[in-house]
Amino acid sequence: MTVSSKLVEVPKSGFSSIPVIDISDPESKHDMEKACEDFGFFKVINHSVSSELVSVLDHEAVEFFSLPTSQKTQVAGYPFGYGKRAIGRSGDVGWVEYFSFFSSSTLLLFSHSTLVLENALLEYTKSVRKMTCDVLEMMTDGLGIKPRNTHSKLVSGENTDSIFRLNHYPPCPLINNNNTNGSNIVIGFGEHTDPQIISVLRSNNTCGLQINLSDGSWISVPSDPSSFFFNVSDSLQVLTNGRFKSVKHRVLANSRKSRVSMIYFAGPSLTQRIAPLTCLIDNEDESLYEEFTWSEYKNSTYNSRLSDNRLQPFEKKAVSLND
């Protein structure tokens, strides 16, 4: 857990609200493209994910996190499973517990008491994967890229490296409710970008998520349990040669309410090569990034700190005119 004394800043960029995209309207592709360019973040409404399925998963997630720690640690979901506070391999910690697994995995070792949770997770990830592919195809339409499955095919195959995670942020007694200047905040999950292609988030009716704007200010994302929030991730920023922005985000702990979120990280296969799409650049000199495989980038990010600029080692170095 990290305690920060930094004030939550008021945006200076003229930001008014989170972009809202109606994915039932094909013409929303233009608004989606602009949201990806300006913020790397947007809310999706009129999606096809069943509200009943979401309710079941919400309930089962709360039940799971209410179990004794000894029982939660017995639930295996290779390679991650259940964890608490520790985030990654480099010392980052937060006011959070979580359960994560490969979304394509069938090796979940649930006990009988959590079998309903397993079934809900598998059905939910299947439904969210389809919605994610629909969103990615709207993005390619907005960019004028052919074929329209250029991005979606990277995350729809059998060998994709997509991950699903449930996060639980318990009420935090360390927050001083009498402090009104915003200086006493507790970080639930530290600031970072996601390394995959795109991430899909949904949470219960508790705020805490913040995104970082281009002017450096943090803005809070109002909770909306009936909608999904999408954020551009590092690999999509590379594929679009920096046109779409991988958004830095974080979660603040709440002093009174528990927050449960579910995130689908849509990633490609380990051998997939990631580089700027040639249709978006006129020549090789305009490419901002070196080509890499998803496996290479994944290993690099897992050995870094959350707040690091993890794309920096893969940026092409500018060539001096004197060279």
Backbone torsions as a table, in degrees:
resi	resn	phi	psi	omega
1	MET	NA	137.9	-178.7
2	THR	-119.3	128.3	176.0
3	VAL	-99.8	129.5	-177.2
4	SER	-117.8	144.5	176.8
5	SER	-105.0	4.4	-178.8
6	LYS	-74.1	133.0	178.7
7	LEU	-69.3	145.7	171.9
8	VAL	-73.4	120.3	-170.1
9	GLU	-85.3	153.1	174.2
10	VAL	-90.3	128.7	-177.0
11	PRO	-60.8	142.3	-179.5
12	LYS	-110.2	3.2	-170.4
13	SER	-95.5	8.2	-177.3
14	GLY	80.6	14.4	179.4
15	PHE	-62.9	135.0	-178.2
16	SER	-112.7	-45.0	-178.6
17	SER	-163.8	164.6	176.6
18	ILE	-66.1	129.9	177.0
19	PRO	-59.7	137.0	179.5
20	VAL	-115.2	125.2	-176.4
21	ILE	-116.0	123.4	175.3
22	ASP	-90.3	102.7	-174.8
23	ILE	-79.3	-0.1	172.7
24	SER	-82.0	-10.4	-179.3
25	ASP	-108.6	110.3	-178.6
26	PRO	-56.3	-28.9	-178.8
27	GLU	-72.1	-10.2	177.0
28	SER	-68.0	-8.8	180.0
29	LYS	-57.8	-32.3	-179.1
30	HIS	-71.9	-40.6	176.2
31	ASP	-66.3	-36.8	178.5
32	MET	-64.7	-44.5	178.6
33	GLU	-58.6	-44.7	-179.7
34	LYS	-65.4	-40.1	178.7
35	ALA	-62.1	-40.2	179.6
36	CYS	-68.0	-34.5	179.9
37	GLU	-75.7	-40.2	-173.8
38	ASP	-85.8	-38.6	-172.5
39	PHE	-127.3	-25.6	-173.5
40	GLY	70.6	23.9	-172.1
41	PHE	-157.7	139.7	176.4
42	PHE	-162.0	162.6	177.7
43	LYS	-104.6	137.6	179.7
44	VAL	-107.2	130.0	175.5
45	ILE	-121.3	168.6	-179.0
46	ASN	55.5	44.9	177.5
47	HIS	-88.4	175.8	-175.7
48	SER	-105.1	6.9	-178.9
49	VAL	-75.9	127.9	-175.0
50	SER	-63.2	130.6	177.8
51	SER	-67.5	-31.0	177.6
52	GLU	-66.2	-41.2	178.0
53	LEU	-63.2	-42.5	178.3
54	VAL	-62.1	-42.2	179.7
55	SER	-62.5	-42.0	178.2
56	VAL	-62.3	-45.9	-178.6
57	LEU	-66.1	-39.4	175.8
58	ASP	-55.7	-50.5	-177.5
59	HIS	-63.2	-45.9	-177.7
60	GLU	-67.7	-33.6	177.5
61	ALA	-65.6	-43.5	177.4
62	VAL	-61.9	-42.7	178.6
63	GLU	-62.2	-41.5	-178.9
64	PHE	-63.7	-47.7	-176.7
65	PHE	-71.4	-14.4	176.0
66	SER	-84.6	-6.6	178.3
67	LEU	-70.0	156.6	173.7
68	PRO	-60.1	147.3	-178.8
69	THR	-55.0	-37.1	-179.4
70	SER	-59.5	-33.8	178.0
71	GLN	-79.0	-39.0	-178.8
72	LYS	-64.6	-36.8	-178.7
73	THR	-71.4	-12.9	177.9
74	GLN	-83.5	-13.3	180.0
75	VAL	-83.4	115.8	-174.5
76	ALA	-102.5	137.2	174.3
77	GLY	-143.8	78.3	-172.7
78	TYR	-49.2	132.9	8.5
79	PRO	-102.4	5.9	-170.3
80	PHE	-106.3	-57.4	-178.0
81	GLY	67.2	-148.8	-177.2
82	TYR	-87.2	140.4	176.5
83	GLY	-146.6	163.6	-177.6
84	LYS	-145.6	125.2	174.6
85	ARG	69.1	-50.7	-179.2
86	ALA	-69.6	131.5	-179.2
87	ILE	-125.0	112.4	179.5
88	GLY	76.5	-170.2	-172.8
89	ARG	-102.5	-0.2	-168.8
90	SER	-115.0	21.7	172.6
91	GLY	96.7	-1.0	177.9
92	ASP	-71.0	138.8	178.5
93	VAL	-135.7	161.2	179.0
94	GLY	-154.9	171.1	177.3
95	TRP	-86.9	74.3	-171.0
96	VAL	-156.8	149.8	164.1
97	GLU	-126.9	155.8	-171.1
98	TYR	-154.3	163.6	171.8
99	PHE	-137.9	126.6	-177.6
100	SER	-137.9	154.5	-179.0
101	PHE	-160.7	161.1	172.8
102	PHE	-65.5	128.9	-175.8
103	SER	-66.3	-22.1	178.9
104	SER	-92.3	0.9	-174.9
105	SER	-74.3	141.2	172.1
106	THR	-116.3	17.7	-174.7
107	LEU	-104.0	24.1	179.3
108	LEU	-70.6	129.1	-177.0
109	LEU	-105.7	75.1	-178.9
110	PHE	-86.5	148.9	171.8
111	SER	-80.1	170.5	-179.2
112	HIS	-58.6	-35.3	-176.0
113	SER	-70.2	-17.5	-179.8
114	THR	-114.6	16.9	-179.1
115	LEU	-64.2	-37.2	178.3
116	VAL	-62.8	-38.9	177.2
117	LEU	-61.7	-44.7	179.6
118	GLU	-58.5	-47.9	-179.4
119	ASN	-62.7	-40.6	178.9
120	ALA	-64.5	-40.9	178.8
121	LEU	-62.0	-44.4	-177.5
122	LEU	-66.9	-41.2	178.9
123	GLU	-69.0	-39.4	-178.9
124	TYR	-64.9	-47.0	-178.2
125	THR	-64.3	-34.5	177.7
126	LYS	-63.3	-44.4	-178.7
127	SER	-68.5	-42.1	-179.7
128	VAL	-68.9	-34.4	177.5
129	ARG	-60.7	-43.4	178.7
130	LYS	-62.6	-45.1	178.6
131	MET	-61.1	-40.0	179.6
132	THR	-61.5	-42.5	178.1
133	CYS	-64.3	-38.9	177.1
134	ASP	-61.7	-42.7	179.7
135	VAL	-65.2	-44.1	179.9
136	LEU	-63.5	-34.0	178.5
137	GLU	-72.7	-32.0	172.7
138	MET	-65.6	-36.0	177.8
139	MET	-62.8	-45.6	-179.4
140	THR	-65.9	-34.9	174.6
141	ASP	-61.6	-43.4	179.8
142	GLY	-63.2	-34.4	179.2
143	LEU	-83.1	-9.8	-178.3
144	GLY	74.6	28.2	-177.7
145	ILE	-92.2	138.7	173.5
146	LYS	-121.6	143.0	-7.2
147	PRO	-72.7	166.0	-174.0
148	ARG	-73.8	-10.7	176.3
149	ASN	-94.6	16.9	-178.9
150	THR	-52.6	-42.7	179.5
151	HIS	-91.1	-41.4	-173.9
152	SER	-65.0	-32.2	-178.7
153	LYS	-65.7	-20.4	-180.0
154	LEU	-71.4	-22.0	-174.8
155	VAL	-121.0	8.0	-173.7
156	SER	-108.0	-7.1	-176.5
157	GLY	-80.8	175.8	-178.7
158	GLU	-70.4	-27.7	-173.4
159	ASN	-102.1	19.8	-179.7
160	THR	-70.2	157.6	-176.2
161	ASP	-107.5	44.9	-179.4
162	SER	-79.9	149.4	-175.6
163	ILE	-128.9	143.6	174.5
164	PHE	-119.2	137.3	-179.1
165	ARG	-138.4	136.3	169.0
166	LEU	-100.2	127.7	176.0
167	ASN	-113.0	137.8	175.2
168	HIS	-125.7	122.4	177.7
169	TYR	-110.2	99.4	-178.4
170	PRO	-67.2	159.4	172.6
171	PRO	-54.6	137.9	-173.5
172	CYS	-107.2	112.0	-178.4
173	PRO	-73.8	-8.8	-177.8
174	LEU	-79.9	-9.8	-179.8
175	ILE	-82.4	130.2	179.1
176	ASN	-84.6	104.3	-176.9
177	ASN	-67.2	-16.9	-179.3
178	ASN	-85.7	-8.1	-179.8
179	ASN	-87.8	112.3	-173.2
180	THR	-101.0	-0.2	-176.8
181	ASN	-91.9	4.1	175.2
182	GLY	78.6	5.5	-174.8
183	SER	-83.6	-18.8	-177.5
184	ASN	-102.3	85.5	-179.8
185	ILE	-120.8	152.0	177.8
186	VAL	-116.9	129.6	-178.0
187	ILE	-81.7	120.2	174.5
188	GLY	-78.0	-45.9	176.7
189	PHE	-143.4	122.8	-171.2
190	GLY	-67.8	163.2	-177.0
191	GLU	-62.5	137.6	-176.6
192	HIS	-170.0	165.6	164.2
193	THR	-107.9	158.2	177.2
194	ASP	-90.3	139.9	-175.0
195	PRO	-81.0	-19.8	-173.2
196	GLN	-72.3	-157.1	179.9
197	ILE	-87.0	-48.6	177.7
198	ILE	-153.7	152.1	-179.8
199	SER	-122.7	144.1	-177.4
200	VAL	-123.8	119.6	-173.7
201	LEU	-118.7	140.4	168.7
202	ARG	-141.4	143.9	-179.9
203	SER	-138.9	170.8	174.3
204	ASN	-75.9	-171.0	-172.2
205	ASN	-84.4	51.5	177.6
206	THR	-132.5	127.6	-179.6
207	CYS	-75.5	171.5	178.1
208	GLY	156.6	-30.6	-179.6
209	LEU	-71.2	136.3	174.1
210	GLN	-132.6	146.4	174.1
211	ILE	-117.9	154.1	-176.9
212	ASN	-99.9	124.1	179.4
213	LEU	-84.7	170.2	-175.8
214	SER	-64.6	-22.9	178.6
215	ASP	-86.8	4.7	177.6
216	GLY	92.7	-6.8	-178.4
217	SER	-83.0	152.5	178.3
218	TRP	-102.6	136.2	175.4
219	ILE	-126.9	142.7	-179.0
220	SER	-82.0	141.5	178.9
221	VAL	-97.3	115.6	179.0
222	PRO	-59.4	137.0	-179.5
223	SER	-69.8	146.0	177.2
224	ASP	-153.9	90.7	-174.8
225	PRO	-66.3	-10.8	-179.5
226	SER	-93.4	-5.7	-176.6
227	SER	-120.1	171.6	176.6
228	PHE	-119.1	145.0	177.2
229	PHE	-111.0	131.1	179.6
230	PHE	-110.7	137.5	170.3
231	ASN	-129.7	136.0	175.4
232	VAL	-62.0	136.7	179.7
233	SER	-112.2	173.3	-170.4
234	ASP	-54.9	-45.5	-175.1
235	SER	-64.4	-34.1	177.2
236	LEU	-71.7	-34.0	174.4
237	GLN	-59.8	-41.5	178.8
238	VAL	-67.6	-46.4	-178.8
239	LEU	-57.8	-34.3	179.6
240	THR	-94.5	10.4	178.8
241	ASN	55.1	40.1	176.2
242	GLY	85.9	-1.0	179.7
243	ARG	-67.6	-43.9	172.8
244	PHE	-92.7	140.9	-172.9
245	LYS	-103.4	127.0	173.7
246	SER	-75.1	116.0	-169.3
247	VAL	-85.9	133.7	173.6
248	LYS	-81.4	136.4	-177.4
249	HIS	-146.8	167.1	179.9
250	ARG	-155.7	169.6	177.0
251	VAL	-128.0	130.8	175.4
252	LEU	-96.6	141.4	176.9
253	ALA	-72.6	158.2	-179.2
254	ASN	-114.9	140.1	-176.3
255	SER	-78.8	-20.8	-172.4
256	ARG	-120.5	-32.1	-171.6
257	LYS	-116.2	145.6	175.8
258	SER	-83.4	139.3	178.1
259	ARG	-117.0	128.4	175.6
260	VAL	-119.1	126.0	177.4
261	SER	-127.1	154.6	178.3
262	MET	-129.3	126.9	-174.2
263	ILE	-126.3	130.3	174.6
264	TYR	-106.3	115.7	179.3
265	PHE	-98.7	104.7	-176.0
266	ALA	-83.9	108.8	-178.8
267	GLY	-119.4	158.2	179.1
268	PRO	-84.1	-176.2	175.1
269	SER	-70.2	158.5	-176.7
270	LEU	-60.9	-30.2	-177.1
271	THR	-90.9	-2.6	-178.1
272	GLN	-63.8	130.6	178.1
273	ARG	-87.8	133.6	-177.8
274	ILE	-114.5	124.5	178.6
275	ALA	-160.4	158.8	177.0
276	PRO	-55.7	135.7	179.6
277	LEU	-66.7	132.2	-176.3
278	THR	-62.5	-27.1	-179.6
279	CYS	-71.6	-11.5	-179.6
280	LEU	-102.4	-1.2	178.1
281	ILE	-131.8	148.5	-178.3
282	ASP	-82.2	-32.3	178.8
283	ASN	-153.7	167.9	-175.0
284	GLU	-60.3	-29.9	-177.9
285	ASP	-66.2	-19.6	-179.8
286	GLU	-85.2	-7.7	-179.9
287	SER	-69.8	128.3	-177.1
288	LEU	-89.5	-12.7	-171.6
289	TYR	-132.9	147.3	170.9
290	GLU	-74.4	149.2	176.2
291	GLU	-72.0	142.7	176.6
292	PHE	-149.0	162.4	173.0
293	THR	-89.4	157.9	177.5
294	TRP	-60.5	-37.3	178.3
295	SER	-60.1	-42.7	179.5
296	GLU	-63.6	-44.0	-178.4
297	TYR	-71.5	-39.2	178.6
298	LYS	-59.3	-46.8	179.5
299	ASN	-62.9	-38.4	179.4
300	SER	-65.1	-44.1	-177.9
301	THR	-69.3	-36.4	-177.9
302	TYR	-68.0	-18.3	178.9
303	ASN	-103.0	14.4	179.6
304	SER	-112.1	173.5	172.7
305	ARG	-83.6	155.3	-178.5
306	LEU	-54.7	-45.2	-171.9
307	SER	-82.5	-2.7	-179.7
308	ASP	-64.8	151.0	168.3
309	ASN	-80.8	92.8	-168.8
310	ARG	-78.9	-12.1	174.4
311	LEU	-83.9	-16.6	-173.7
312	GLN	-53.9	-43.6	180.0
313	PRO	-63.6	-15.1	-177.7
314	PHE	-104.9	3.9	177.5
315	GLU	-77.6	141.6	176.2
316	LYS	-73.2	136.3	-179.6
317	LYS	-81.3	136.1	178.1
318	ALA	-65.9	139.8	-179.4
319	VAL	-93.4	125.2	179.9
320	SER	-67.8	143.0	177.5
321	LEU	-67.2	-17.2	-179.8
322	ASN	-87.2	-8.2	-179.1
323	ASP	-71.9	NA	NA
